[in-house]
Amino acid sequence: MAITPPTFDELAEYIATMIEIEPSAITPESLLVEDLGMDSLQMFELLVIADGYGLEAPEEDWLDITTFGDLHRAVSRAVETLVAS
């Protein structure tokens, strides 16, 4: 089975479950902290999960994540990098 980046909806479902909101509340422009209510521990948990799956991305990709769209792009790039290696 090939590894593919998560779709927007797949990642939205995962994050919605993690922070206990409806997936429909998540848009690409949703600010992770201000709009979705993620705290620093949840943000750190995302990095730990990504690292556990071997997802590596340039540090600036992870540091510049403020919106859900940013997160989706960073995860997608990290999966593509993993597949290409």
mmCIF file of the N, C-alpha and C atoms, coordinates in Angstrom:
data_MODEL
# 
_entry.id   MODEL 
# 
loop_
_atom_site.group_PDB 
_atom_site.id 
_atom_site.type_symbol 
_atom_site.label_atom_id 
_atom_site.label_alt_id 
_atom_site.label_comp_id 
_atom_site.label_asym_id 
_atom_site.label_entity_id 
_atom_site.label_seq_id 
_atom_site.pdbx_PDB_ins_code 
_atom_site.Cartn_x 
_atom_site.Cartn_y 
_atom_site.Cartn_z 
_atom_site.occupancy 
_atom_site.B_iso_or_equiv 
_atom_site.pdbx_formal_charge 
_atom_site.auth_seq_id 
_atom_site.auth_comp_id 
_atom_site.auth_asym_id 
_atom_site.auth_atom_id 
_atom_site.pdbx_PDB_model_num 
ATOM 1   N N  . MET A 1 1  ? 0.843   -1.177 0.000  1.00 0.00 ? 1  MET A N  1 
ATOM 2   C CA . MET A 1 1  ? 0.000   0.000  0.000  1.00 0.00 ? 1  MET A CA 1 
ATOM 3   C C  . MET A 1 1  ? 0.893   1.247  0.000  1.00 0.00 ? 1  MET A C  1 
ATOM 4   N N  . ALA A 1 2  ? 0.621   2.143  -0.907 1.00 0.00 ? 2  ALA A N  1 
ATOM 5   C CA . ALA A 1 2  ? 1.413   3.357  -1.031 1.00 0.00 ? 2  ALA A CA 1 
ATOM 6   C C  . ALA A 1 2  ? 1.025   4.373  0.042  1.00 0.00 ? 2  ALA A C  1 
ATOM 7   N N  . ILE A 1 3  ? 2.012   5.077  0.500  1.00 0.00 ? 3  ILE A N  1 
ATOM 8   C CA . ILE A 1 3  ? 1.769   6.146  1.460  1.00 0.00 ? 3  ILE A CA 1 
ATOM 9   C C  . ILE A 1 3  ? 1.438   7.406  0.674  1.00 0.00 ? 3  ILE A C  1 
ATOM 10  N N  . THR A 1 4  ? 0.339   8.024  1.025  1.00 0.00 ? 4  THR A N  1 
ATOM 11  C CA . THR A 1 4  ? -0.067  9.259  0.364  1.00 0.00 ? 4  THR A CA 1 
ATOM 12  C C  . THR A 1 4  ? -0.356  10.316 1.426  1.00 0.00 ? 4  THR A C  1 
ATOM 13  N N  . PRO A 1 5  ? -0.167  11.577 1.067  1.00 0.00 ? 5  PRO A N  1 
ATOM 14  C CA . PRO A 1 5  ? -0.496  12.638 2.023  1.00 0.00 ? 5  PRO A CA 1 
ATOM 15  C C  . PRO A 1 5  ? -1.984  12.580 2.381  1.00 0.00 ? 5  PRO A C  1 
ATOM 16  N N  . PRO A 1 6  ? -2.324  12.964 3.596  1.00 0.00 ? 6  PRO A N  1 
ATOM 17  C CA . PRO A 1 6  ? -3.743  12.960 3.963  1.00 0.00 ? 6  PRO A CA 1 
ATOM 18  C C  . PRO A 1 6  ? -4.498  14.024 3.176  1.00 0.00 ? 6  PRO A C  1 
ATOM 19  N N  . THR A 1 7  ? -5.738  13.733 2.869  1.00 0.00 ? 7  THR A N  1 
ATOM 20  C CA . THR A 1 7  ? -6.573  14.752 2.251  1.00 0.00 ? 7  THR A CA 1 
ATOM 21  C C  . THR A 1 7  ? -6.898  15.801 3.304  1.00 0.00 ? 7  THR A C  1 
ATOM 22  N N  . PHE A 1 8  ? -7.403  16.923 2.845  1.00 0.00 ? 8  PHE A N  1 
ATOM 23  C CA . PHE A 1 8  ? -7.821  17.981 3.765  1.00 0.00 ? 8  PHE A CA 1 
ATOM 24  C C  . PHE A 1 8  ? -8.824  17.414 4.767  1.00 0.00 ? 8  PHE A C  1 
ATOM 25  N N  . ASP A 1 9  ? -9.818  16.679 4.258  1.00 0.00 ? 9  ASP A N  1 
ATOM 26  C CA . ASP A 1 9  ? -10.874 16.144 5.127  1.00 0.00 ? 9  ASP A CA 1 
ATOM 27  C C  . ASP A 1 9  ? -10.341 15.125 6.124  1.00 0.00 ? 9  ASP A C  1 
ATOM 28  N N  . GLU A 1 10 ? -9.394  14.283 5.706  1.00 0.00 ? 10 GLU A N  1 
ATOM 29  C CA . GLU A 1 10 ? -8.817  13.288 6.617  1.00 0.00 ? 10 GLU A CA 1 
ATOM 30  C C  . GLU A 1 10 ? -8.079  13.973 7.766  1.00 0.00 ? 10 GLU A C  1 
ATOM 31  N N  . LEU A 1 11 ? -7.279  14.979 7.434  1.00 0.00 ? 11 LEU A N  1 
ATOM 32  C CA . LEU A 1 11 ? -6.549  15.684 8.475  1.00 0.00 ? 11 LEU A CA 1 
ATOM 33  C C  . LEU A 1 11 ? -7.501  16.489 9.359  1.00 0.00 ? 11 LEU A C  1 
ATOM 34  N N  . ALA A 1 12 ? -8.514  17.086 8.754  1.00 0.00 ? 12 ALA A N  1 
ATOM 35  C CA . ALA A 1 12 ? -9.507  17.841 9.528  1.00 0.00 ? 12 ALA A CA 1 
ATOM 36  C C  . ALA A 1 12 ? -10.224 16.918 10.519 1.00 0.00 ? 12 ALA A C  1 
ATOM 37  N N  . GLU A 1 13 ? -10.567 15.729 10.074 1.00 0.00 ? 13 GLU A N  1 
ATOM 38  C CA . GLU A 1 13 ? -11.235 14.751 10.958 1.00 0.00 ? 13 GLU A CA 1 
ATOM 39  C C  . GLU A 1 13 ? -10.330 14.399 12.141 1.00 0.00 ? 13 GLU A C  1 
ATOM 40  N N  . TYR A 1 14 ? -9.047  14.165 11.853 1.00 0.00 ? 14 TYR A N  1 
ATOM 41  C CA . TYR A 1 14 ? -8.093  13.815 12.913 1.00 0.00 ? 14 TYR A CA 1 
ATOM 42  C C  . TYR A 1 14 ? -7.974  14.955 13.926 1.00 0.00 ? 14 TYR A C  1 
ATOM 43  N N  . ILE A 1 15 ? -7.763  16.171 13.428 1.00 0.00 ? 15 ILE A N  1 
ATOM 44  C CA . ILE A 1 15 ? -7.603  17.320 14.323 1.00 0.00 ? 15 ILE A CA 1 
ATOM 45  C C  . ILE A 1 15 ? -8.893  17.590 15.087 1.00 0.00 ? 15 ILE A C  1 
ATOM 46  N N  . ALA A 1 16 ? -10.025 17.474 14.423 1.00 0.00 ? 16 ALA A N  1 
ATOM 47  C CA . ALA A 1 16 ? -11.313 17.702 15.086 1.00 0.00 ? 16 ALA A CA 1 
ATOM 48  C C  . ALA A 1 16 ? -11.509 16.727 16.239 1.00 0.00 ? 16 ALA A C  1 
ATOM 49  N N  . THR A 1 17 ? -11.146 15.483 16.027 1.00 0.00 ? 17 THR A N  1 
ATOM 50  C CA . THR A 1 17 ? -11.251 14.486 17.094 1.00 0.00 ? 17 THR A CA 1 
ATOM 51  C C  . THR A 1 17 ? -10.308 14.835 18.244 1.00 0.00 ? 17 THR A C  1 
ATOM 52  N N  . MET A 1 18 ? -9.113  15.264 17.893 1.00 0.00 ? 18 MET A N  1 
ATOM 53  C CA . MET A 1 18 ? -8.099  15.602 18.896 1.00 0.00 ? 18 MET A CA 1 
ATOM 54  C C  . MET A 1 18 ? -8.545  16.760 19.784 1.00 0.00 ? 18 MET A C  1 
ATOM 55  N N  . ILE A 1 19 ? -9.176  17.778 19.174 1.00 0.00 ? 19 ILE A N  1 
ATOM 56  C CA . ILE A 1 19 ? -9.546  18.961 19.953 1.00 0.00 ? 19 ILE A CA 1 
ATOM 57  C C  . ILE A 1 19 ? -11.047 19.038 20.238 1.00 0.00 ? 19 ILE A C  1 
ATOM 58  N N  . GLU A 1 20 ? -11.756 17.975 19.882 1.00 0.00 ? 20 GLU A N  1 
ATOM 59  C CA . GLU A 1 20 ? -13.171 17.817 20.216 1.00 0.00 ? 20 GLU A CA 1 
ATOM 60  C C  . GLU A 1 20 ? -14.057 18.926 19.651 1.00 0.00 ? 20 GLU A C  1 
ATOM 61  N N  . ILE A 1 21 ? -13.960 19.089 18.312 1.00 0.00 ? 21 ILE A N  1 
ATOM 62  C CA . ILE A 1 21 ? -14.851 20.004 17.602 1.00 0.00 ? 21 ILE A CA 1 
ATOM 63  C C  . ILE A 1 21 ? -15.386 19.273 16.375 1.00 0.00 ? 21 ILE A C  1 
ATOM 64  N N  . GLU A 1 22 ? -16.326 19.890 15.690 1.00 0.00 ? 22 GLU A N  1 
ATOM 65  C CA . GLU A 1 22 ? -16.852 19.309 14.459 1.00 0.00 ? 22 GLU A CA 1 
ATOM 66  C C  . GLU A 1 22 ? -15.871 19.581 13.315 1.00 0.00 ? 22 GLU A C  1 
ATOM 67  N N  . PRO A 1 23 ? -15.586 18.579 12.490 1.00 0.00 ? 23 PRO A N  1 
ATOM 68  C CA . PRO A 1 23 ? -14.678 18.788 11.354 1.00 0.00 ? 23 PRO A CA 1 
ATOM 69  C C  . PRO A 1 23 ? -15.130 19.918 10.436 1.00 0.00 ? 23 PRO A C  1 
ATOM 70  N N  . SER A 1 24 ? -16.420 20.125 10.343 1.00 0.00 ? 24 SER A N  1 
ATOM 71  C CA . SER A 1 24 ? -16.946 21.185 9.465  1.00 0.00 ? 24 SER A CA 1 
ATOM 72  C C  . SER A 1 24 ? -16.550 22.583 9.943  1.00 0.00 ? 24 SER A C  1 
ATOM 73  N N  . ALA A 1 25 ? -16.097 22.699 11.189 1.00 0.00 ? 25 ALA A N  1 
ATOM 74  C CA . ALA A 1 25 ? -15.663 23.991 11.722 1.00 0.00 ? 25 ALA A CA 1 
ATOM 75  C C  . ALA A 1 25 ? -14.271 24.368 11.229 1.00 0.00 ? 25 ALA A C  1 
ATOM 76  N N  . ILE A 1 26 ? -13.594 23.432 10.585 1.00 0.00 ? 26 ILE A N  1 
ATOM 77  C CA . ILE A 1 26 ? -12.212 23.660 10.155 1.00 0.00 ? 26 ILE A CA 1 
ATOM 78  C C  . ILE A 1 26 ? -12.188 24.078 8.689  1.00 0.00 ? 26 ILE A C  1 
ATOM 79  N N  . THR A 1 27 ? -11.535 25.199 8.443  1.00 0.00 ? 27 THR A N  1 
ATOM 80  C CA . THR A 1 27 ? -11.318 25.685 7.081  1.00 0.00 ? 27 THR A CA 1 
ATOM 81  C C  . THR A 1 27 ? -9.814  25.874 6.893  1.00 0.00 ? 27 THR A C  1 
ATOM 82  N N  . PRO A 1 28 ? -9.359  26.035 5.649  1.00 0.00 ? 28 PRO A N  1 
ATOM 83  C CA . PRO A 1 28 ? -7.924  26.275 5.450  1.00 0.00 ? 28 PRO A CA 1 
ATOM 84  C C  . PRO A 1 28 ? -7.424  27.519 6.194  1.00 0.00 ? 28 PRO A C  1 
ATOM 85  N N  . GLU A 1 29 ? -8.301  28.496 6.369  1.00 0.00 ? 29 GLU A N  1 
ATOM 86  C CA . GLU A 1 29 ? -7.911  29.748 7.026  1.00 0.00 ? 29 GLU A CA 1 
ATOM 87  C C  . GLU A 1 29 ? -8.027  29.701 8.545  1.00 0.00 ? 29 GLU A C  1 
ATOM 88  N N  . SER A 1 30 ? -8.571  28.629 9.091  1.00 0.00 ? 30 SER A N  1 
ATOM 89  C CA . SER A 1 30 ? -8.739  28.530 10.545 1.00 0.00 ? 30 SER A CA 1 
ATOM 90  C C  . SER A 1 30 ? -7.393  28.632 11.249 1.00 0.00 ? 30 SER A C  1 
ATOM 91  N N  . LEU A 1 31 ? -7.293  29.577 12.173 1.00 0.00 ? 31 LEU A N  1 
ATOM 92  C CA . LEU A 1 31 ? -6.087  29.705 12.988 1.00 0.00 ? 31 LEU A CA 1 
ATOM 93  C C  . LEU A 1 31 ? -6.123  28.611 14.042 1.00 0.00 ? 31 LEU A C  1 
ATOM 94  N N  . LEU A 1 32 ? -5.039  27.863 14.148 1.00 0.00 ? 32 LEU A N  1 
ATOM 95  C CA . LEU A 1 32 ? -5.023  26.703 15.039 1.00 0.00 ? 32 LEU A CA 1 
ATOM 96  C C  . LEU A 1 32 ? -5.269  27.082 16.492 1.00 0.00 ? 32 LEU A C  1 
ATOM 97  N N  . VAL A 1 33 ? -4.660  28.146 16.938 1.00 0.00 ? 33 VAL A N  1 
ATOM 98  C CA . VAL A 1 33 ? -4.802  28.546 18.338 1.00 0.00 ? 33 VAL A CA 1 
ATOM 99  C C  . VAL A 1 33 ? -6.034  29.417 18.542 1.00 0.00 ? 33 VAL A C  1 
ATOM 100 N N  . GLU A 1 34 ? -6.122  30.499 17.792 1.00 0.00 ? 34 GLU A N  1 
ATOM 101 C CA . GLU A 1 34 ? -7.185  31.467 18.028 1.00 0.00 ? 34 GLU A CA 1 
ATOM 102 C C  . GLU A 1 34 ? -8.567  30.955 17.643 1.00 0.00 ? 34 GLU A C  1 
ATOM 103 N N  . ASP A 1 35 ? -8.688  30.295 16.486 1.00 0.00 ? 35 ASP A N  1 
ATOM 104 C CA . ASP A 1 35 ? -10.003 29.837 16.019 1.00 0.00 ? 35 ASP A CA 1 
ATOM 105 C C  . ASP A 1 35 ? -10.370 28.444 16.519 1.00 0.00 ? 35 ASP A C  1 
ATOM 106 N N  . LEU A 1 36 ? -9.395  27.546 16.513 1.00 0.00 ? 36 LEU A N  1 
ATOM 107 C CA . LEU A 1 36 ? -9.690  26.156 16.861 1.00 0.00 ? 36 LEU A CA 1 
ATOM 108 C C  . LEU A 1 36 ? -9.395  25.827 18.313 1.00 0.00 ? 36 LEU A C  1 
ATOM 109 N N  . GLY A 1 37 ? -8.743  26.737 19.012 1.00 0.00 ? 37 GLY A N  1 
ATOM 110 C CA . GLY A 1 37 ? -8.510  26.541 20.445 1.00 0.00 ? 37 GLY A CA 1 
ATOM 111 C C  . GLY A 1 37 ? -7.410  25.559 20.796 1.00 0.00 ? 37 GLY A C  1 
ATOM 112 N N  . MET A 1 38 ? -6.516  25.271 19.845 1.00 0.00 ? 38 MET A N  1 
ATOM 113 C CA . MET A 1 38 ? -5.416  24.366 20.174 1.00 0.00 ? 38 MET A CA 1 
ATOM 114 C C  . MET A 1 38 ? -4.470  25.064 21.141 1.00 0.00 ? 38 MET A C  1 
ATOM 115 N N  . ASP A 1 39 ? -3.959  24.288 22.083 1.00 0.00 ? 39 ASP A N  1 
ATOM 116 C CA . ASP A 1 39 ? -2.992  24.857 23.016 1.00 0.00 ? 39 ASP A CA 1 
ATOM 117 C C  . ASP A 1 39 ? -1.588  24.368 22.650 1.00 0.00 ? 39 ASP A C  1 
ATOM 118 N N  . SER A 1 40 ? -0.593  24.857 23.353 1.00 0.00 ? 40 SER A N  1 
ATOM 119 C CA . SER A 1 40 ? 0.793   24.527 23.021 1.00 0.00 ? 40 SER A CA 1 
ATOM 120 C C  . SER A 1 40 ? 1.073   23.037 23.184 1.00 0.00 ? 40 SER A C  1 
ATOM 121 N N  . LEU A 1 41 ? 0.437   22.388 24.133 1.00 0.00 ? 41 LEU A N  1 
ATOM 122 C CA . LEU A 1 41 ? 0.636   20.956 24.311 1.00 0.00 ? 41 LEU A CA 1 
ATOM 123 C C  . LEU A 1 41 ? 0.094   20.177 23.117 1.00 0.00 ? 41 LEU A C  1 
ATOM 124 N N  . GLN A 1 42 ? -1.054  20.556 22.601 1.00 0.00 ? 42 GLN A N  1 
ATOM 125 C CA . GLN A 1 42 ? -1.610  19.895 21.422 1.00 0.00 ? 42 GLN A CA 1 
ATOM 126 C C  . GLN A 1 42 ? -0.750  20.142 20.193 1.00 0.00 ? 42 GLN A C  1 
ATOM 127 N N  . MET A 1 43 ? -0.214  21.359 20.065 1.00 0.00 ? 43 MET A N  1 
ATOM 128 C CA . MET A 1 43 ? 0.684   21.652 18.956 1.00 0.00 ? 43 MET A CA 1 
ATOM 129 C C  . MET A 1 43 ? 1.934   20.782 19.051 1.00 0.00 ? 43 MET A C  1 
ATOM 130 N N  . PHE A 1 44 ? 2.474   20.636 20.249 1.00 0.00 ? 44 PHE A N  1 
ATOM 131 C CA . PHE A 1 44 ? 3.655   19.791 20.456 1.00 0.00 ? 44 PHE A CA 1 
ATOM 132 C C  . PHE A 1 44 ? 3.311   18.336 20.152 1.00 0.00 ? 44 PHE A C  1 
ATOM 133 N N  . GLU A 1 45 ? 2.134   17.893 20.546 1.00 0.00 ? 45 GLU A N  1 
ATOM 134 C CA . GLU A 1 45 ? 1.696   16.528 20.278 1.00 0.00 ? 45 GLU A CA 1 
ATOM 135 C C  . GLU A 1 45 ? 1.694   16.241 18.776 1.00 0.00 ? 45 GLU A C  1 
ATOM 136 N N  . LEU A 1 46 ? 1.282   17.202 17.978 1.00 0.00 ? 46 LEU A N  1 
ATOM 137 C CA . LEU A 1 46 ? 1.308   17.028 16.528 1.00 0.00 ? 46 LEU A CA 1 
ATOM 138 C C  . LEU A 1 46 ? 2.726   16.766 16.031 1.00 0.00 ? 46 LEU A C  1 
ATOM 139 N N  . LEU A 1 47 ? 3.687   17.511 16.569 1.00 0.00 ? 47 LEU A N  1 
ATOM 140 C CA . LEU A 1 47 ? 5.078   17.322 16.160 1.00 0.00 ? 47 LEU A CA 1 
ATOM 141 C C  . LEU A 1 47 ? 5.595   15.958 16.576 1.00 0.00 ? 47 LEU A C  1 
ATOM 142 N N  . VAL A 1 48 ? 5.230   15.510 17.762 1.00 0.00 ? 48 VAL A N  1 
ATOM 143 C CA . VAL A 1 48 ? 5.656   14.203 18.240 1.00 0.00 ? 48 VAL A CA 1 
ATOM 144 C C  . VAL A 1 48 ? 5.058   13.095 17.372 1.00 0.00 ? 48 VAL A C  1 
ATOM 145 N N  . ILE A 1 49 ? 3.796   13.229 17.034 1.00 0.00 ? 49 ILE A N  1 
ATOM 146 C CA . ILE A 1 49 ? 3.142   12.245 16.173 1.00 0.00 ? 49 ILE A CA 1 
ATOM 147 C C  . ILE A 1 49 ? 3.815   12.212 14.808 1.00 0.00 ? 49 ILE A C  1 
ATOM 148 N N  . ALA A 1 50 ? 4.059   13.384 14.238 1.00 0.00 ? 50 ALA A N  1 
ATOM 149 C CA . ALA A 1 50 ? 4.718   13.446 12.929 1.00 0.00 ? 50 ALA A CA 1 
ATOM 150 C C  . ALA A 1 50 ? 6.085   12.793 12.988 1.00 0.00 ? 50 ALA A C  1 
ATOM 151 N N  . ASP A 1 51 ? 6.841   13.085 14.031 1.00 0.00 ? 51 ASP A N  1 
ATOM 152 C CA . ASP A 1 51 ? 8.167   12.493 14.193 1.00 0.00 ? 51 ASP A CA 1 
ATOM 153 C C  . ASP A 1 51 ? 8.073   10.975 14.340 1.00 0.00 ? 51 ASP A C  1 
ATOM 154 N N  . GLY A 1 52 ? 7.080   10.505 15.065 1.00 0.00 ? 52 GLY A N  1 
ATOM 155 C CA . GLY A 1 52 ? 6.877   9.074  15.259 1.00 0.00 ? 52 GLY A CA 1 
ATOM 156 C C  . GLY A 1 52 ? 6.603   8.331  13.963 1.00 0.00 ? 52 GLY A C  1 
ATOM 157 N N  . TYR A 1 53 ? 6.011   9.019  13.002 1.00 0.00 ? 53 TYR A N  1 
ATOM 158 C CA . TYR A 1 53 ? 5.745   8.422  11.696 1.00 0.00 ? 53 TYR A CA 1 
ATOM 159 C C  . TYR A 1 53 ? 6.909   8.639  10.729 1.00 0.00 ? 53 TYR A C  1 
ATOM 160 N N  . GLY A 1 54 ? 7.986   9.249  11.227 1.00 0.00 ? 54 GLY A N  1 
ATOM 161 C CA . GLY A 1 54 ? 9.134   9.496  10.371 1.00 0.00 ? 54 GLY A CA 1 
ATOM 162 C C  . GLY A 1 54 ? 8.960   10.668 9.431  1.00 0.00 ? 54 GLY A C  1 
ATOM 163 N N  . LEU A 1 55 ? 7.992   11.526 9.718  1.00 0.00 ? 55 LEU A N  1 
ATOM 164 C CA . LEU A 1 55 ? 7.763   12.682 8.860  1.00 0.00 ? 55 LEU A CA 1 
ATOM 165 C C  . LEU A 1 55 ? 8.753   13.773 9.229  1.00 0.00 ? 55 LEU A C  1 
ATOM 166 N N  . GLU A 1 56 ? 9.559   14.121 8.269  1.00 0.00 ? 56 GLU A N  1 
ATOM 167 C CA . GLU A 1 56 ? 10.525  15.175 8.487  1.00 0.00 ? 56 GLU A CA 1 
ATOM 168 C C  . GLU A 1 56 ? 10.236  16.300 7.512  1.00 0.00 ? 56 GLU A C  1 
ATOM 169 N N  . ALA A 1 57 ? 10.278  17.485 8.013  1.00 0.00 ? 57 ALA A N  1 
ATOM 170 C CA . ALA A 1 57 ? 10.068  18.664 7.186  1.00 0.00 ? 57 ALA A CA 1 
ATOM 171 C C  . ALA A 1 57 ? 11.041  19.716 7.665  1.00 0.00 ? 57 ALA A C  1 
ATOM 172 N N  . PRO A 1 58 ? 11.393  20.646 6.788  1.00 0.00 ? 58 PRO A N  1 
ATOM 173 C CA . PRO A 1 58 ? 12.256  21.732 7.251  1.00 0.00 ? 58 PRO A CA 1 
ATOM 174 C C  . PRO A 1 58 ? 11.650  22.397 8.480  1.00 0.00 ? 58 PRO A C  1 
ATOM 175 N N  . GLU A 1 59 ? 12.508  22.736 9.412  1.00 0.00 ? 59 GLU A N  1 
ATOM 176 C CA . GLU A 1 59 ? 12.030  23.324 10.667 1.00 0.00 ? 59 GLU A CA 1 
ATOM 177 C C  . GLU A 1 59 ? 11.128  24.526 10.429 1.00 0.00 ? 59 GLU A C  1 
ATOM 178 N N  . GLU A 1 60 ? 11.454  25.326 9.412  1.00 0.00 ? 60 GLU A N  1 
ATOM 179 C CA . GLU A 1 60 ? 10.639  26.513 9.158  1.00 0.00 ? 60 GLU A CA 1 
ATOM 180 C C  . GLU A 1 60 ? 9.213   26.140 8.760  1.00 0.00 ? 60 GLU A C  1 
ATOM 181 N N  . ASP A 1 61 ? 9.023   24.954 8.144  1.00 0.00 ? 61 ASP A N  1 
ATOM 182 C CA . ASP A 1 61 ? 7.668   24.512 7.821  1.00 0.00 ? 61 ASP A CA 1 
ATOM 183 C C  . ASP A 1 61 ? 6.846   24.362 9.097  1.00 0.00 ? 61 ASP A C  1 
ATOM 184 N N  . TRP A 1 62 ? 7.438   23.768 10.118 1.00 0.00 ? 62 TRP A N  1 
ATOM 185 C CA . TRP A 1 62 ? 6.708   23.529 11.359 1.00 0.00 ? 62 TRP A CA 1 
ATOM 186 C C  . TRP A 1 62 ? 6.568   24.814 12.171 1.00 0.00 ? 62 TRP A C  1 
ATOM 187 N N  . LEU A 1 63 ? 7.589   25.662 12.150 1.00 0.00 ? 63 LEU A N  1 
ATOM 188 C CA . LEU A 1 63 ? 7.539   26.887 12.949 1.00 0.00 ? 63 LEU A CA 1 
ATOM 189 C C  . LEU A 1 63 ? 6.572   27.918 12.389 1.00 0.00 ? 63 LEU A C  1 
ATOM 190 N N  . ASP A 1 64 ? 6.332   27.852 11.089 1.00 0.00 ? 64 ASP A N  1 
ATOM 191 C CA . ASP A 1 64 ? 5.466   28.838 10.450 1.00 0.00 ? 64 ASP A CA 1 
ATOM 192 C C  . ASP A 1 64 ? 3.997   28.421 10.398 1.00 0.00 ? 64 ASP A C  1 
ATOM 193 N N  . ILE A 1 65 ? 3.661   27.322 11.034 1.00 0.00 ? 65 ILE A N  1 
ATOM 194 C CA . ILE A 1 65 ? 2.280   26.842 10.995 1.00 0.00 ? 65 ILE A CA 1 
ATOM 195 C C  . ILE A 1 65 ? 1.418   27.678 11.932 1.00 0.00 ? 65 ILE A C  1 
ATOM 196 N N  . THR A 1 66 ? 0.453   28.376 11.342 1.00 0.00 ? 66 THR A N  1 
ATOM 197 C CA . THR A 1 66 ? -0.505  29.125 12.159 1.00 0.00 ? 66 THR A CA 1 
ATOM 198 C C  . THR A 1 66 ? -1.940  28.766 11.784 1.00 0.00 ? 66 THR A C  1 
ATOM 199 N N  . THR A 1 67 ? -2.144  28.341 10.535 1.00 0.00 ? 67 THR A N  1 
ATOM 200 C CA . THR A 1 67 ? -3.495  27.984 10.088 1.00 0.00 ? 67 THR A CA 1 
ATOM 201 C C  . THR A 1 67 ? -3.578  26.494 9.793  1.00 0.00 ? 67 THR A C  1 
ATOM 202 N N  . PHE A 1 68 ? -4.803  26.013 9.674  1.00 0.00 ? 68 PHE A N  1 
ATOM 203 C CA . PHE A 1 68 ? -4.986  24.618 9.320  1.00 0.00 ? 68 PHE A CA 1 
ATOM 204 C C  . PHE A 1 68 ? -4.424  24.350 7.922  1.00 0.00 ? 68 PHE A C  1 
ATOM 205 N N  . GLY A 1 69 ? -4.573  25.302 7.022  1.00 0.00 ? 69 GLY A N  1 
ATOM 206 C CA . GLY A 1 69 ? -4.002  25.155 5.681  1.00 0.00 ? 69 GLY A CA 1 
ATOM 207 C C  . GLY A 1 69 ? -2.490  25.002 5.734  1.00 0.00 ? 69 GLY A C  1 
ATOM 208 N N  . ASP A 1 70 ? -1.827  25.773 6.608  1.00 0.00 ? 70 ASP A N  1 
ATOM 209 C CA . ASP A 1 70 ? -0.377  25.644 6.799  1.00 0.00 ? 70 ASP A CA 1 
ATOM 210 C C  . ASP A 1 70 ? -0.034  24.234 7.272  1.00 0.00 ? 70 ASP A C  1 
ATOM 211 N N  . LEU A 1 71 ? -0.805  23.743 8.227  1.00 0.00 ? 71 LEU A N  1 
ATOM 212 C CA . LEU A 1 71 ? -0.570  22.404 8.765  1.00 0.00 ? 71 LEU A CA 1 
ATOM 213 C C  . LEU A 1 71 ? -0.734  21.356 7.678  1.00 0.00 ? 71 LEU A C  1 
ATOM 214 N N  . HIS A 1 72 ? -1.789  21.463 6.901  1.00 0.00 ? 72 HIS A N  1 
ATOM 215 C CA . HIS A 1 72 ? -2.039  20.485 5.843  1.00 0.00 ? 72 HIS A CA 1 
ATOM 216 C C  . HIS A 1 72 ? -0.895  20.496 4.822  1.00 0.00 ? 72 HIS A C  1 
ATOM 217 N N  . ARG A 1 73 ? -0.434  21.674 4.431  1.00 0.00 ? 73 ARG A N  1 
ATOM 218 C CA . ARG A 1 73 ? 0.682   21.769 3.474  1.00 0.00 ? 73 ARG A CA 1 
ATOM 219 C C  . ARG A 1 73 ? 1.960   21.172 4.053  1.00 0.00 ? 73 ARG A C  1 
ATOM 220 N N  . ALA A 1 74 ? 2.258   21.453 5.323  1.00 0.00 ? 74 ALA A N  1 
ATOM 221 C CA . ALA A 1 74 ? 3.474   20.928 5.953  1.00 0.00 ? 74 ALA A CA 1 
ATOM 222 C C  . ALA A 1 74 ? 3.436   19.404 6.046  1.00 0.00 ? 74 ALA A C  1 
ATOM 223 N N  . VAL A 1 75 ? 2.294   18.854 6.444  1.00 0.00 ? 75 VAL A N  1 
ATOM 224 C CA . VAL A 1 75 ? 2.166   17.403 6.543  1.00 0.00 ? 75 VAL A CA 1 
ATOM 225 C C  . VAL A 1 75 ? 2.262   16.775 5.158  1.00 0.00 ? 75 VAL A C  1 
ATOM 226 N N  . SER A 1 76 ? 1.616   17.374 4.178  1.00 0.00 ? 76 SER A N  1 
ATOM 227 C CA . SER A 1 76 ? 1.670   16.843 2.814  1.00 0.00 ? 76 SER A CA 1 
ATOM 228 C C  . SER A 1 76 ? 3.099   16.840 2.285  1.00 0.00 ? 76 SER A C  1 
ATOM 229 N N  . ARG A 1 77 ? 3.830   17.938 2.484  1.00 0.00 ? 77 ARG A N  1 
ATOM 230 C CA . ARG A 1 77 ? 5.231   17.999 2.033  1.00 0.00 ? 77 ARG A CA 1 
ATOM 231 C C  . ARG A 1 77 ? 6.090   16.972 2.753  1.00 0.00 ? 77 ARG A C  1 
ATOM 232 N N  . ALA A 1 78 ? 5.850   16.795 4.055  1.00 0.00 ? 78 ALA A N  1 
ATOM 233 C CA . ALA A 1 78 ? 6.631   15.829 4.819  1.00 0.00 ? 78 ALA A CA 1 
ATOM 234 C C  . ALA A 1 78 ? 6.383   14.409 4.338  1.00 0.00 ? 78 ALA A C  1 
ATOM 235 N N  . VAL A 1 79 ? 5.130   14.079 4.031  1.00 0.00 ? 79 VAL A N  1 
ATOM 236 C CA . VAL A 1 79 ? 4.809   12.737 3.496  1.00 0.00 ? 79 VAL A CA 1 
ATOM 237 C C  . VAL A 1 79 ? 5.453   12.562 2.133  1.00 0.00 ? 79 VAL A C  1 
ATOM 238 N N  . GLU A 1 80 ? 5.378   13.574 1.291  1.00 0.00 ? 80 GLU A N  1 
ATOM 239 C CA . GLU A 1 80 ? 5.987   13.478 -0.036 1.00 0.00 ? 80 GLU A CA 1 
ATOM 240 C C  . GLU A 1 80 ? 7.502   13.284 0.069  1.00 0.00 ? 80 GLU A C  1 
ATOM 241 N N  . THR A 1 81 ? 8.138   13.953 1.023  1.00 0.00 ? 81 THR A N  1 
ATOM 242 C CA . THR A 1 81 ? 9.579   13.791 1.251  1.00 0.00 ? 81 THR A CA 1 
ATOM 243 C C  . THR A 1 81 ? 9.883   12.381 1.718  1.00 0.00 ? 81 THR A C  1 
ATOM 244 N N  . LEU A 1 82 ? 9.062   11.861 2.613  1.00 0.00 ? 82 LEU A N  1 
ATOM 245 C CA . LEU A 1 82 ? 9.264   10.497 3.122  1.00 0.00 ? 82 LEU A CA 1 
ATOM 246 C C  . LEU A 1 82 ? 9.140   9.483  1.992  1.00 0.00 ? 82 LEU A C  1 
ATOM 247 N N  . VAL A 1 83 ? 8.149   9.643  1.152  1.00 0.00 ? 83 VAL A N  1 
ATOM 248 C CA . VAL A 1 83 ? 7.920   8.711  0.036  1.00 0.00 ? 83 VAL A CA 1 
ATOM 249 C C  . VAL A 1 83 ? 9.067   8.784  -0.969 1.00 0.00 ? 83 VAL A C  1 
ATOM 250 N N  . ALA A 1 84 ? 9.587   9.988  -1.184 1.00 0.00 ? 84 ALA A N  1 
ATOM 251 C CA . ALA A 1 84 ? 10.652  10.165 -2.181 1.00 0.00 ? 84 ALA A CA 1 
ATOM 252 C C  . ALA A 1 84 ? 11.990  9.616  -1.706 1.00 0.00 ? 84 ALA A C  1 
ATOM 253 N N  . SER A 1 85 ? 12.152  9.425  -0.409 1.00 0.00 ? 85 SER A N  1 
ATOM 254 C CA . SER A 1 85 ? 13.451  8.964  0.112  1.00 0.00 ? 85 SER A CA 1 
ATOM 255 C C  . SER A 1 85 ? 13.593  7.470  0.113  1.00 0.00 ? 85 SER A C  1 
# 
